Amino acid sequence: MIELKNLRVKIAAFLLGQIDLVVPKGDYTVILGPTGAGKTILLETIAGLHALNQGQIILDGKDVTTTVPEARGVSIVYQDYALFPHLIVKENIVFGLRVRHTPKPQIDEALVWIAGLFEIQPLLNRLPASLSGGERQKVALARALITRPQILLLDEPLSALDAQSREEMRSQLKMMHAKLNITTLHVTHDFEEAMSLADTIVVINQGKIAQVGAPTEIFYHPSSEFVARFTMARNIFSGKVAGRDNNGSVFKCGGIEIFTSSDKPQAGLAVIRPEMVQLTPEKPVPGANSFPGTVKTIVDKGANILVTVDCPPQFECLLPRQQFERTAINSGSPVYISFLPSAVHLI
């Protein structure tokens, strides 16, 4: 368990301030935020690499605010692996145990266990330079976990990997967490990574926490315009609630009325994620939110296609490629968009 109480850390001109956070024991928490938000500084502060100007750090019930890094029971893994190039894999992995003067039989037993966990037995006598990026990351994780830390800190551990290796390492991380149930704090910019791994997501901006919640809450119920934009909600409209009933509200924006099951009478923003917007060349069955428009742009994103439709206002729709190809639309095509009232989140 990690408890941060009124944390304040000033490094040069940057301030990490007013951080209050509880990470439950065994939770896999992902930290999201733009570049320069303070994500790495937060991890390094928990690890003991930065002194606090204010606040407390409590790990598994013990106040470690002034405890030296090596006595905190924390391991940190960076994106560049930081392996010793002159040591073979097994010597890299057991380095932390040797520093602790662990008896050799215990080191050998721990090495067998961790090599089996990550299935890296064939790599043990190789040098890091001969390994792929995914293999190096497995070795870095094995080195971090062989000491049985209470807390695992991961600073963008998959960002240097290719797409296939990232997917494989996500599976490895899920497996590792399921087996060890270790409290984990993981920094990433990758939304897919966050959604697939996180029990909890913490969004930070300019050194402060913007929102904490389950992945679905962060992505589908953002608490602010910043969180909505950062998580690529795309369809964010200013307006006002013009009416309410037992089924929800009517939100007026850009000359149209949007029906929503959300009930926030003072809301000034309506947020609709692009994957929640349907697009058809013909008028759909009458529903609560259906509007005619014209296709403005089509952007190929590989597995998905991003289509901008001017109603007005302009809506962005993210369609699976197969679904898009069935519509047979082009730029300038007349189309209809539609979405459910439950897809509309008010802020």
Buried (B, 14 or more C-beta within 10 A) or exposed (E): BBBBBEBBBBBEEBBBBEBEBBBEEEBBBBBBBEEEBBBBBBBBBBBBEBEBEEBBBBBBEEEBBEBEEEEBBBBBBBBEBEBEEEBBBBBBBBBBBEEEEBEEEEBEEBBEEBBEBBEBEEBBEBBBEEBEBBBBBBBBBBBBBBBEBBBBBBBBBBBBBEEEBBBBBBEBBEEBBEEBEBBBBBBBEBBEBBBBBBBBBBBBBBBBBBBBBEBEBBBBBBBBBBBBEBBEBBBBBEBBBEEEEEEBBBBBBBEBBBBBBBBBEEBBBBBBBBBBBBBBEEEEEEEBBBBEBBBBEBEEEEEBBBBBBEBEBBBBBBBEEEEBEEBEBEEEBEBBBBBBBEBBBBB
